[in-house]
Amino acid sequence: MSASVTSTTVPGSAGTSQCTEASAKGLFGLAGIAAASLGPITERFEDAYRALYSRVPLGVPIEALNFRVVVSGPLPDISVSGAKPAPASTTVTAPVPKATRKAYFTEVGGYVDTPVYDRYTLTPGAAFVGPAIIEERESTTVAGPGARVRVDGRLTLILEPGEAA
């Protein structure tokens, strides 16, 4: 039986590393060693084990616990700050619901006709009071009765609790 690791260079990569964690079967203690092939893994394990415990138990097989390869590449050029703020002169239009549906709200003790908004049509400065359902592909946001909803300059939904009607 043999084990091997092939090293590959990724253009612009920050680096790669391989690690094997093993222990003497039935004994406690781990020793991290760089992976290459079965013979060198055994030797490196015994060296690391000896460094930690001053001896290597004779006749006890080595048990591989974990083989891990870490590959890192160049840092991507991304921004997580969201959409660019809208210009100050942007005209705010009142959001128009795409539908209405009944939704149950405990705070009013029953079902309420609730406007449903398309998240992608909401513009910076848009504001309304719940109840409201705001749908997008990735999620649905529910604003309870009396909650204040607004969209900031980076298109972030800001919800503030309010008093139920």
Rosetta constraint file for C-alpha pairs under 8 A:
AtomPair CA 1 CA 38 HARMONIC 7.91 0.50
AtomPair CA 2 CA 37 HARMONIC 6.52 0.50
AtomPair CA 2 CA 38 HARMONIC 5.49 0.50
AtomPair CA 3 CA 36 HARMONIC 7.44 0.50
AtomPair CA 3 CA 37 HARMONIC 4.80 0.50
AtomPair CA 3 CA 38 HARMONIC 5.33 0.50
AtomPair CA 4 CA 35 HARMONIC 7.69 0.50
AtomPair CA 4 CA 36 HARMONIC 5.51 0.50
AtomPair CA 4 CA 37 HARMONIC 4.56 0.50
AtomPair CA 4 CA 38 HARMONIC 7.34 0.50
AtomPair CA 5 CA 35 HARMONIC 6.94 0.50
AtomPair CA 5 CA 36 HARMONIC 5.59 0.50
AtomPair CA 5 CA 37 HARMONIC 7.02 0.50
AtomPair CA 9 CA 13 HARMONIC 7.13 0.50
AtomPair CA 9 CA 15 HARMONIC 7.92 0.50
AtomPair CA 10 CA 73 HARMONIC 7.05 0.50
AtomPair CA 12 CA 73 HARMONIC 6.67 0.50
AtomPair CA 12 CA 74 HARMONIC 5.65 0.50
AtomPair CA 13 CA 72 HARMONIC 6.20 0.50
AtomPair CA 13 CA 73 HARMONIC 4.06 0.50
AtomPair CA 13 CA 74 HARMONIC 5.07 0.50
AtomPair CA 14 CA 72 HARMONIC 5.56 0.50
AtomPair CA 14 CA 73 HARMONIC 5.18 0.50
AtomPair CA 14 CA 74 HARMONIC 5.82 0.50
AtomPair CA 15 CA 71 HARMONIC 6.38 0.50
AtomPair CA 15 CA 72 HARMONIC 5.58 0.50
AtomPair CA 15 CA 73 HARMONIC 6.90 0.50
AtomPair CA 16 CA 69 HARMONIC 7.45 0.50
AtomPair CA 16 CA 70 HARMONIC 5.71 0.50
AtomPair CA 16 CA 71 HARMONIC 4.56 0.50
AtomPair CA 16 CA 72 HARMONIC 6.17 0.50
AtomPair CA 17 CA 34 HARMONIC 7.92 0.50
AtomPair CA 17 CA 69 HARMONIC 5.96 0.50
AtomPair CA 17 CA 70 HARMONIC 5.35 0.50
AtomPair CA 17 CA 71 HARMONIC 6.66 0.50
AtomPair CA 18 CA 34 HARMONIC 5.68 0.50
AtomPair CA 18 CA 35 HARMONIC 5.65 0.50
AtomPair CA 18 CA 67 HARMONIC 7.76 0.50
AtomPair CA 18 CA 68 HARMONIC 5.87 0.50
AtomPair CA 18 CA 69 HARMONIC 4.47 0.50
AtomPair CA 18 CA 70 HARMONIC 6.27 0.50
AtomPair CA 19 CA 32 HARMONIC 6.50 0.50
AtomPair CA 19 CA 33 HARMONIC 5.64 0.50
AtomPair CA 19 CA 34 HARMONIC 4.54 0.50
AtomPair CA 19 CA 35 HARMONIC 5.37 0.50
AtomPair CA 19 CA 67 HARMONIC 6.14 0.50
AtomPair CA 19 CA 68 HARMONIC 5.30 0.50
AtomPair CA 19 CA 69 HARMONIC 6.40 0.50
AtomPair CA 20 CA 32 HARMONIC 5.86 0.50
AtomPair CA 20 CA 33 HARMONIC 5.32 0.50
AtomPair CA 20 CA 34 HARMONIC 5.98 0.50
AtomPair CA 20 CA 35 HARMONIC 5.59 0.50
AtomPair CA 20 CA 41 HARMONIC 7.86 0.50
AtomPair CA 20 CA 64 HARMONIC 7.45 0.50
AtomPair CA 20 CA 65 HARMONIC 7.62 0.50
AtomPair CA 20 CA 66 HARMONIC 5.71 0.50
AtomPair CA 20 CA 67 HARMONIC 4.63 0.50
AtomPair CA 20 CA 68 HARMONIC 6.23 0.50
AtomPair CA 21 CA 30 HARMONIC 6.44 0.50
AtomPair CA 21 CA 31 HARMONIC 6.00 0.50
AtomPair CA 21 CA 32 HARMONIC 4.81 0.50
AtomPair CA 21 CA 33 HARMONIC 6.45 0.50
AtomPair CA 21 CA 64 HARMONIC 6.43 0.50
AtomPair CA 21 CA 65 HARMONIC 5.54 0.50
AtomPair CA 21 CA 66 HARMONIC 5.10 0.50
AtomPair CA 21 CA 67 HARMONIC 6.57 0.50
AtomPair CA 22 CA 30 HARMONIC 5.91 0.50
AtomPair CA 22 CA 31 HARMONIC 6.22 0.50
AtomPair CA 22 CA 32 HARMONIC 7.06 0.50
AtomPair CA 22 CA 45 HARMONIC 7.09 0.50
AtomPair CA 22 CA 62 HARMONIC 6.75 0.50
AtomPair CA 22 CA 63 HARMONIC 5.60 0.50
AtomPair CA 22 CA 64 HARMONIC 4.47 0.50
AtomPair CA 22 CA 65 HARMONIC 5.02 0.50
AtomPair CA 22 CA 66 HARMONIC 6.86 0.50
AtomPair CA 23 CA 27 HARMONIC 6.85 0.50
AtomPair CA 23 CA 28 HARMONIC 6.96 0.50
AtomPair CA 23 CA 29 HARMONIC 6.12 0.50
AtomPair CA 23 CA 30 HARMONIC 5.26 0.50
AtomPair CA 23 CA 31 HARMONIC 6.85 0.50
AtomPair CA 23 CA 62 HARMONIC 5.84 0.50
AtomPair CA 23 CA 63 HARMONIC 5.44 0.50
AtomPair CA 23 CA 64 HARMONIC 6.75 0.50
AtomPair CA 23 CA 65 HARMONIC 7.17 0.50
AtomPair CA 24 CA 28 HARMONIC 7.45 0.50
AtomPair CA 24 CA 29 HARMONIC 7.87 0.50
AtomPair CA 24 CA 57 HARMONIC 7.61 0.50
AtomPair CA 24 CA 60 HARMONIC 6.17 0.50
AtomPair CA 24 CA 61 HARMONIC 6.00 0.50
AtomPair CA 24 CA 62 HARMONIC 4.55 0.50
AtomPair CA 24 CA 63 HARMONIC 5.87 0.50
AtomPair CA 25 CA 60 HARMONIC 6.30 0.50
AtomPair CA 25 CA 61 HARMONIC 5.66 0.50
AtomPair CA 25 CA 62 HARMONIC 5.46 0.50
AtomPair CA 25 CA 63 HARMONIC 5.15 0.50
AtomPair CA 30 CA 49 HARMONIC 7.56 0.50
AtomPair CA 31 CA 45 HARMONIC 6.40 0.50
AtomPair CA 31 CA 48 HARMONIC 5.60 0.50
AtomPair CA 31 CA 49 HARMONIC 5.82 0.50
AtomPair CA 31 CA 52 HARMONIC 7.84 0.50
AtomPair CA 32 CA 45 HARMONIC 7.44 0.50
AtomPair CA 32 CA 48 HARMONIC 7.30 0.50
AtomPair CA 33 CA 41 HARMONIC 7.05 0.50
AtomPair CA 33 CA 44 HARMONIC 6.00 0.50
AtomPair CA 33 CA 45 HARMONIC 6.12 0.50
AtomPair CA 33 CA 48 HARMONIC 7.19 0.50
AtomPair CA 34 CA 41 HARMONIC 7.33 0.50
AtomPair CA 34 CA 44 HARMONIC 7.63 0.50
AtomPair CA 35 CA 40 HARMONIC 7.80 0.50
AtomPair CA 35 CA 41 HARMONIC 6.00 0.50
AtomPair CA 35 CA 67 HARMONIC 7.91 0.50
AtomPair CA 36 CA 40 HARMONIC 6.45 0.50
AtomPair CA 36 CA 41 HARMONIC 6.51 0.50
AtomPair CA 37 CA 41 HARMONIC 5.87 0.50
AtomPair CA 38 CA 42 HARMONIC 6.20 0.50
AtomPair CA 39 CA 43 HARMONIC 6.42 0.50
AtomPair CA 40 CA 44 HARMONIC 5.93 0.50
AtomPair CA 41 CA 45 HARMONIC 5.92 0.50
AtomPair CA 42 CA 46 HARMONIC 6.17 0.50
AtomPair CA 42 CA 62 HARMONIC 7.56 0.50
AtomPair CA 43 CA 47 HARMONIC 6.20 0.50
AtomPair CA 44 CA 48 HARMONIC 6.06 0.50
AtomPair CA 45 CA 49 HARMONIC 5.89 0.50
AtomPair CA 46 CA 50 HARMONIC 5.88 0.50
AtomPair CA 46 CA 56 HARMONIC 6.29 0.50
AtomPair CA 47 CA 51 HARMONIC 6.16 0.50
AtomPair CA 48 CA 52 HARMONIC 6.34 0.50
AtomPair CA 49 CA 53 HARMONIC 5.95 0.50
AtomPair CA 49 CA 54 HARMONIC 7.51 0.50
AtomPair CA 49 CA 55 HARMONIC 7.18 0.50
AtomPair CA 49 CA 56 HARMONIC 6.49 0.50
AtomPair CA 50 CA 54 HARMONIC 4.57 0.50
AtomPair CA 50 CA 55 HARMONIC 4.62 0.50
AtomPair CA 50 CA 56 HARMONIC 5.58 0.50
AtomPair CA 51 CA 55 HARMONIC 7.76 0.50
AtomPair CA 82 CA 154 HARMONIC 5.93 0.50
AtomPair CA 82 CA 155 HARMONIC 7.78 0.50
AtomPair CA 83 CA 154 HARMONIC 4.85 0.50
AtomPair CA 83 CA 155 HARMONIC 6.66 0.50
AtomPair CA 84 CA 153 HARMONIC 7.45 0.50
AtomPair CA 84 CA 154 HARMONIC 5.80 0.50
AtomPair CA 85 CA 153 HARMONIC 4.53 0.50
AtomPair CA 85 CA 154 HARMONIC 4.97 0.50
AtomPair CA 86 CA 90 HARMONIC 6.75 0.50
AtomPair CA 86 CA 124 HARMONIC 6.74 0.50
AtomPair CA 86 CA 153 HARMONIC 5.28 0.50
AtomPair CA 86 CA 154 HARMONIC 7.13 0.50
AtomPair CA 92 CA 123 HARMONIC 7.11 0.50
AtomPair CA 92 CA 124 HARMONIC 7.01 0.50
AtomPair CA 92 CA 125 HARMONIC 5.72 0.50
AtomPair CA 92 CA 126 HARMONIC 6.18 0.50
AtomPair CA 93 CA 123 HARMONIC 7.55 0.50
AtomPair CA 93 CA 126 HARMONIC 6.61 0.50
AtomPair CA 94 CA 126 HARMONIC 6.14 0.50
AtomPair CA 94 CA 127 HARMONIC 7.33 0.50
AtomPair CA 95 CA 117 HARMONIC 7.67 0.50
AtomPair CA 95 CA 121 HARMONIC 7.69 0.50
AtomPair CA 95 CA 122 HARMONIC 6.26 0.50
AtomPair CA 95 CA 123 HARMONIC 7.99 0.50
AtomPair CA 95 CA 126 HARMONIC 6.34 0.50
AtomPair CA 95 CA 127 HARMONIC 7.52 0.50
AtomPair CA 95 CA 128 HARMONIC 7.79 0.50
AtomPair CA 96 CA 117 HARMONIC 6.97 0.50
AtomPair CA 97 CA 115 HARMONIC 5.57 0.50
AtomPair CA 97 CA 116 HARMONIC 5.24 0.50
AtomPair CA 97 CA 117 HARMONIC 4.61 0.50
AtomPair CA 97 CA 118 HARMONIC 7.21 0.50
AtomPair CA 98 CA 115 HARMONIC 7.59 0.50
AtomPair CA 98 CA 116 HARMONIC 5.81 0.50
AtomPair CA 98 CA 117 HARMONIC 5.55 0.50
AtomPair CA 98 CA 118 HARMONIC 6.52 0.50
AtomPair CA 99 CA 115 HARMONIC 6.00 0.50
AtomPair CA 99 CA 116 HARMONIC 5.14 0.50
AtomPair CA 99 CA 117 HARMONIC 7.24 0.50
AtomPair CA 100 CA 113 HARMONIC 6.26 0.50
AtomPair CA 100 CA 114 HARMONIC 5.31 0.50
AtomPair CA 100 CA 115 HARMONIC 4.36 0.50
AtomPair CA 100 CA 116 HARMONIC 5.47 0.50
AtomPair CA 101 CA 112 HARMONIC 8.00 0.50
AtomPair CA 101 CA 113 HARMONIC 5.49 0.50
AtomPair CA 101 CA 114 HARMONIC 5.27 0.50
AtomPair CA 101 CA 115 HARMONIC 6.57 0.50
AtomPair CA 101 CA 116 HARMONIC 7.12 0.50
AtomPair CA 102 CA 111 HARMONIC 5.70 0.50
AtomPair CA 102 CA 112 HARMONIC 5.23 0.50
AtomPair CA 102 CA 113 HARMONIC 4.47 0.50
AtomPair CA 102 CA 114 HARMONIC 5.68 0.50
AtomPair CA 103 CA 111 HARMONIC 5.14 0.50
AtomPair CA 103 CA 112 HARMONIC 5.46 0.50
AtomPair CA 103 CA 113 HARMONIC 6.57 0.50
AtomPair CA 103 CA 114 HARMONIC 6.21 0.50
AtomPair CA 104 CA 109 HARMONIC 7.72 0.50
AtomPair CA 104 CA 110 HARMONIC 5.32 0.50
AtomPair CA 104 CA 111 HARMONIC 4.14 0.50
AtomPair CA 104 CA 112 HARMONIC 6.25 0.50
AtomPair CA 105 CA 109 HARMONIC 6.23 0.50
AtomPair CA 105 CA 110 HARMONIC 5.79 0.50
AtomPair CA 105 CA 111 HARMONIC 6.27 0.50
AtomPair CA 105 CA 112 HARMONIC 7.20 0.50
AtomPair CA 105 CA 144 HARMONIC 6.99 0.50
AtomPair CA 105 CA 145 HARMONIC 7.66 0.50
AtomPair CA 106 CA 110 HARMONIC 6.39 0.50
AtomPair CA 107 CA 145 HARMONIC 7.82 0.50
AtomPair CA 107 CA 164 HARMONIC 6.74 0.50
AtomPair CA 108 CA 145 HARMONIC 7.86 0.50
AtomPair CA 108 CA 164 HARMONIC 6.93 0.50
AtomPair CA 108 CA 165 HARMONIC 7.69 0.50
AtomPair CA 112 CA 131 HARMONIC 8.00 0.50
AtomPair CA 114 CA 131 HARMONIC 5.76 0.50
AtomPair CA 114 CA 132 HARMONIC 5.49 0.50
AtomPair CA 114 CA 133 HARMONIC 6.87 0.50
AtomPair CA 115 CA 131 HARMONIC 7.20 0.50
AtomPair CA 115 CA 132 HARMONIC 5.20 0.50
AtomPair CA 115 CA 133 HARMONIC 6.27 0.50
AtomPair CA 116 CA 132 HARMONIC 5.99 0.50
AtomPair CA 116 CA 133 HARMONIC 4.65 0.50
AtomPair CA 116 CA 134 HARMONIC 5.77 0.50
AtomPair CA 116 CA 135 HARMONIC 7.15 0.50
AtomPair CA 117 CA 121 HARMONIC 7.90 0.50
AtomPair CA 117 CA 122 HARMONIC 7.95 0.50
AtomPair CA 117 CA 132 HARMONIC 7.38 0.50
AtomPair CA 117 CA 133 HARMONIC 6.14 0.50
AtomPair CA 117 CA 134 HARMONIC 4.70 0.50
AtomPair CA 117 CA 135 HARMONIC 6.19 0.50
AtomPair CA 118 CA 122 HARMONIC 7.05 0.50
AtomPair CA 118 CA 134 HARMONIC 5.95 0.50
AtomPair CA 118 CA 135 HARMONIC 5.34 0.50
AtomPair CA 118 CA 136 HARMONIC 6.41 0.50
AtomPair CA 119 CA 134 HARMONIC 5.64 0.50
AtomPair CA 119 CA 135 HARMONIC 5.52 0.50
AtomPair CA 119 CA 136 HARMONIC 5.35 0.50
AtomPair CA 120 CA 136 HARMONIC 6.92 0.50
AtomPair CA 122 CA 126 HARMONIC 6.36 0.50
AtomPair CA 122 CA 151 HARMONIC 7.17 0.50
AtomPair CA 122 CA 155 HARMONIC 7.84 0.50
AtomPair CA 123 CA 151 HARMONIC 6.66 0.50
AtomPair CA 123 CA 155 HARMONIC 6.80 0.50
AtomPair CA 124 CA 151 HARMONIC 5.10 0.50
AtomPair CA 124 CA 152 HARMONIC 5.21 0.50
AtomPair CA 124 CA 153 HARMONIC 4.98 0.50
AtomPair CA 124 CA 154 HARMONIC 7.15 0.50
AtomPair CA 124 CA 155 HARMONIC 5.74 0.50
AtomPair CA 125 CA 150 HARMONIC 6.49 0.50
AtomPair CA 125 CA 151 HARMONIC 5.35 0.50
AtomPair CA 125 CA 152 HARMONIC 5.85 0.50
AtomPair CA 125 CA 153 HARMONIC 6.96 0.50
AtomPair CA 126 CA 150 HARMONIC 5.54 0.50
AtomPair CA 126 CA 151 HARMONIC 5.39 0.50
AtomPair CA 126 CA 152 HARMONIC 7.96 0.50
AtomPair CA 127 CA 148 HARMONIC 7.39 0.50
AtomPair CA 127 CA 149 HARMONIC 5.49 0.50
AtomPair CA 127 CA 150 HARMONIC 4.14 0.50
AtomPair CA 127 CA 151 HARMONIC 6.52 0.50
AtomPair CA 128 CA 148 HARMONIC 6.14 0.50
AtomPair CA 128 CA 149 HARMONIC 5.37 0.50
AtomPair CA 128 CA 150 HARMONIC 6.55 0.50
AtomPair CA 129 CA 145 HARMONIC 7.48 0.50
AtomPair CA 129 CA 146 HARMONIC 5.79 0.50
AtomPair CA 129 CA 147 HARMONIC 5.58 0.50
AtomPair CA 129 CA 148 HARMONIC 4.63 0.50
AtomPair CA 129 CA 149 HARMONIC 5.90 0.50
AtomPair CA 130 CA 143 HARMONIC 5.33 0.50
AtomPair CA 130 CA 144 HARMONIC 5.42 0.50
AtomPair CA 130 CA 145 HARMONIC 4.63 0.50
AtomPair CA 130 CA 146 HARMONIC 5.06 0.50
AtomPair CA 130 CA 147 HARMONIC 4.91 0.50
AtomPair CA 130 CA 148 HARMONIC 6.29 0.50
AtomPair CA 130 CA 149 HARMONIC 7.14 0.50
AtomPair CA 131 CA 142 HARMONIC 7.52 0.50
AtomPair CA 131 CA 143 HARMONIC 5.32 0.50
AtomPair CA 131 CA 144 HARMONIC 4.61 0.50
AtomPair CA 131 CA 145 HARMONIC 4.08 0.50
AtomPair CA 131 CA 146 HARMONIC 6.46 0.50
AtomPair CA 131 CA 147 HARMONIC 6.85 0.50
AtomPair CA 132 CA 142 HARMONIC 5.91 0.50
AtomPair CA 132 CA 143 HARMONIC 5.08 0.50
AtomPair CA 132 CA 144 HARMONIC 6.74 0.50
AtomPair CA 132 CA 145 HARMONIC 7.69 0.50
AtomPair CA 133 CA 140 HARMONIC 6.97 0.50
AtomPair CA 133 CA 141 HARMONIC 5.83 0.50
AtomPair CA 133 CA 142 HARMONIC 4.65 0.50
AtomPair CA 133 CA 143 HARMONIC 6.35 0.50
AtomPair CA 134 CA 140 HARMONIC 5.67 0.50
AtomPair CA 134 CA 141 HARMONIC 5.01 0.50
AtomPair CA 134 CA 142 HARMONIC 6.34 0.50
AtomPair CA 135 CA 139 HARMONIC 6.46 0.50
AtomPair CA 135 CA 140 HARMONIC 4.55 0.50
AtomPair CA 135 CA 141 HARMONIC 6.47 0.50
AtomPair CA 136 CA 140 HARMONIC 6.06 0.50
AtomPair CA 143 CA 147 HARMONIC 5.86 0.50
AtomPair CA 143 CA 148 HARMONIC 7.85 0.50
AtomPair CA 143 CA 149 HARMONIC 7.43 0.50
AtomPair CA 143 CA 159 HARMONIC 7.23 0.50
AtomPair CA 144 CA 161 HARMONIC 7.87 0.50
AtomPair CA 144 CA 164 HARMONIC 7.66 0.50
AtomPair CA 145 CA 162 HARMONIC 7.42 0.50
AtomPair CA 145 CA 163 HARMONIC 7.23 0.50
AtomPair CA 145 CA 164 HARMONIC 4.86 0.50
AtomPair CA 145 CA 165 HARMONIC 6.54 0.50
AtomPair CA 146 CA 161 HARMONIC 7.02 0.50
AtomPair CA 146 CA 162 HARMONIC 4.58 0.50
AtomPair CA 146 CA 163 HARMONIC 4.97 0.50
AtomPair CA 146 CA 164 HARMONIC 4.66 0.50
AtomPair CA 146 CA 165 HARMONIC 6.20 0.50
AtomPair CA 147 CA 159 HARMONIC 6.63 0.50
AtomPair CA 147 CA 160 HARMONIC 5.62 0.50
AtomPair CA 147 CA 161 HARMONIC 4.54 0.50
AtomPair CA 147 CA 162 HARMONIC 4.37 0.50
AtomPair CA 147 CA 163 HARMONIC 7.05 0.50
AtomPair CA 147 CA 164 HARMONIC 7.69 0.50
AtomPair CA 148 CA 159 HARMONIC 5.64 0.50
AtomPair CA 148 CA 160 HARMONIC 5.12 0.50
AtomPair CA 148 CA 161 HARMONIC 6.42 0.50
AtomPair CA 148 CA 162 HARMONIC 6.44 0.50
AtomPair CA 149 CA 157 HARMONIC 6.90 0.50
AtomPair CA 149 CA 158 HARMONIC 5.71 0.50
AtomPair CA 149 CA 159 HARMONIC 4.63 0.50
AtomPair CA 149 CA 160 HARMONIC 6.59 0.50
AtomPair CA 150 CA 157 HARMONIC 5.90 0.50
AtomPair CA 150 CA 158 HARMONIC 5.23 0.50
AtomPair CA 150 CA 159 HARMONIC 6.65 0.50
AtomPair CA 151 CA 155 HARMONIC 5.45 0.50
AtomPair CA 151 CA 156 HARMONIC 5.51 0.50
AtomPair CA 151 CA 157 HARMONIC 4.79 0.50
AtomPair CA 151 CA 158 HARMONIC 6.06 0.50
AtomPair CA 152 CA 156 HARMONIC 5.42 0.50
AtomPair CA 152 CA 157 HARMONIC 6.71 0.50
AtomPair CA 152 CA 158 HARMONIC 7.13 0.50
